Amino acid sequence: MSSFDKMVTWPIGYYRSTTSWLLRNRKEIGARISTIRAEIERIGIVSVGYEASTSEDGEKTETRSSISVTSDSNVGRLMQAYVANGGNPFDISPFMYPQDSFPHGGVVFPQSVDDHEDHLPVMIEDGTVDSGYGASQGGWLKTDRYYAPRQGGKMDQGAYDSDTIVTGMHQVRKWANQEIKERLQDMEWRIMKQCDLREQLTHEADDILIEAFGGVLSGVDEPDDGRFDSNLLVQNVIQEMYQLIYQTGESGLVSSFAPNPLVPLYGFTFKNVESEMNRFEMGC
């Protein structure tokens, strides 16, 4: 049975033992953040540039115009190896970061259309006119990667001999499947996993640890005003629960880890039994 397996209901001594362990380990947070920052730097970052549209709003199009990678980093070296093996970095991922600008705001979403407007004649870029009696585009995804609009509507595979197409594509590439996997696909996954790891580490350092100890422990940045609720700082949550379930004095300090006699019954906690006493006393 795991030491931290109880989340909903637990003996009253369990909360003291687990929170004592957690509070003792606060001293490692500063070193942990330093390690995280160093790992983020070592991983590096990939940034993709997108061309702006010619419309007045100048929104980003899905046409990629540039790509940059942190030099002498994990992703930098992986990208070099990938390109050397014939890979196209534009094919891997959008590599989106919150501070950058992306097509459609970086979100792929189904389109909403007015049934009346959807069936009005529309002037196409080449000067021809779409009668408007084609398939409704309601629910279609707003991205170049969604093929239905580019095919004139959702295609039923029964409309063409799809089996022959699949067989032909399989015949063309089956002799190189192992090389494709080892020289391109595995490399693509390694690059993406490094980028995912960087995102996870950044979230841990900038969100999780700041929400838990921001402005309280050395090495942990102060949270931005209003970004996190100070009541959710770890020590505040623990203190609130201590005052609820244990005996405390006027100052709020615990005077006894026996159950609070003023609150005779809780649905989530209960008195310890003899077999649990030694385990909770040792903080296990």
Secondary structure as the mmCIF struct_conf table of DSSP 4:
data_model
#
loop_
_struct_conf.conf_type_id
_struct_conf.id
_struct_conf.beg_label_comp_id
_struct_conf.beg_label_asym_id
_struct_conf.beg_label_seq_id
_struct_conf.end_label_comp_id
_struct_conf.end_label_asym_id
_struct_conf.end_label_seq_id
TURN_TY1_P TURN_TY1_P1 SER A 3 PHE A 4
BEND BEND1 MET A 7 THR A 9
STRN STRN1 TRP A 10 PRO A 11
HELX_RH_AL_P HELX_RH_AL_P1 ILE A 12 ARG A 24
HELX_RH_3T_P HELX_RH_3T_P1 ASN A 25 GLU A 28
HELX_RH_AL_P HELX_RH_AL_P2 ILE A 29 ILE A 43
STRN STRN2 VAL A 46 ALA A 52
HELX_LH_PP_P HELX_LH_PP_P1 SER A 53 SER A 53
BEND BEND2 THR A 54 SER A 55
TURN_TY1_P TURN_TY1_P2 GLU A 56 ASP A 57
STRN STRN3 LYS A 60 VAL A 69
TURN_TY1_P TURN_TY1_P3 SER A 71 ASP A 72
BEND BEND3 SER A 73 SER A 73
HELX_RH_AL_P HELX_RH_AL_P3 ASN A 74 ALA A 84
TURN_TY1_P TURN_TY1_P4 ASN A 85 GLY A 86
HELX_RH_3T_P HELX_RH_3T_P2 PRO A 89 ASP A 91
TURN_TY1_P TURN_TY1_P5 ILE A 92 ILE A 92
TURN_TY1_P TURN_TY1_P6 PRO A 98 GLN A 99
BEND BEND4 ASP A 100 ASP A 100
HELX_RH_3T_P HELX_RH_3T_P3 PRO A 103 GLY A 106
STRN STRN4 PRO A 110 PRO A 110
HELX_LH_PP_P HELX_LH_PP_P2 GLN A 111 SER A 112
HELX_RH_AL_P HELX_RH_AL_P4 ASP A 115 ASP A 118
TURN_TY1_P TURN_TY1_P7 HIS A 119 HIS A 119
BEND BEND5 LEU A 120 LEU A 120
STRN STRN5 VAL A 122 MET A 123
TURN_TY1_P TURN_TY1_P8 GLU A 125 ASP A 126
BEND BEND6 GLY A 127 GLY A 127
STRN STRN6 VAL A 129 ASP A 130
BEND BEND7 GLY A 132 GLY A 132
BEND BEND8 GLY A 134 GLY A 134
TURN_TY1_P TURN_TY1_P9 GLY A 138 GLY A 139
STRN STRN7 LEU A 141 LEU A 141
BEND BEND9 LYS A 142 THR A 143
TURN_TY1_P TURN_TY1_P10 ASP A 144 ARG A 145
HELX_RH_AL_P HELX_RH_AL_P5 ALA A 148 GLN A 151
TURN_TY1_P TURN_TY1_P11 GLY A 152 GLY A 152
BEND BEND10 GLY A 153 GLY A 153
HELX_LH_PP_P HELX_LH_PP_P3 LYS A 154 ASP A 156
HELX_RH_3T_P HELX_RH_3T_P4 GLN A 157 ALA A 159
TURN_TY1_P TURN_TY1_P12 TYR A 160 ASP A 161
HELX_RH_AL_P HELX_RH_AL_P6 SER A 162 ARG A 173
HELX_RH_3T_P HELX_RH_3T_P5 LYS A 174 ALA A 176
HELX_RH_AL_P HELX_RH_AL_P7 ASN A 177 ILE A 180
HELX_RH_PI_P HELX_RH_PI_P1 LYS A 181 GLN A 185
HELX_RH_AL_P HELX_RH_AL_P8 ASP A 186 HIS A 203
HELX_RH_PI_P HELX_RH_PI_P2 GLU A 204 ILE A 208
HELX_RH_AL_P HELX_RH_AL_P9 LEU A 209 PHE A 213
TURN_TY1_P TURN_TY1_P13 GLY A 214 VAL A 216
BEND BEND11 LEU A 217 LEU A 217
TURN_TY1_P TURN_TY1_P14 SER A 218 GLY A 219
BEND BEND12 VAL A 220 VAL A 220
HELX_LH_PP_P HELX_LH_PP_P4 ASP A 221 ASP A 224
TURN_TY1_P TURN_TY1_P15 ASP A 225 ARG A 227
BEND BEND13 PHE A 228 PHE A 228
HELX_RH_3T_P HELX_RH_3T_P6 SER A 230 LEU A 232
BEND BEND14 LEU A 233 LEU A 233
HELX_RH_AL_P HELX_RH_AL_P10 VAL A 234 ILE A 245
STRN STRN8 TYR A 246 THR A 248
TURN_TY1_P TURN_TY1_P16 GLU A 250 SER A 251
BEND BEND15 GLY A 252 GLY A 252
STRN STRN9 VAL A 254 PRO A 259
HELX_LH_PP_P HELX_LH_PP_P5 ASN A 260 ASN A 260
TURN_TY1_P TURN_TY1_P17 PRO A 261 LEU A 262
BEND BEND16 VAL A 263 VAL A 263
BEND BEND17 GLY A 267 PHE A 268
STRN STRN10 THR A 269 PHE A 270
HELX_RH_AL_P HELX_RH_AL_P11 GLU A 274 GLU A 281
TURN_TY1_P TURN_TY1_P18 MET A 282 GLY A 283
#
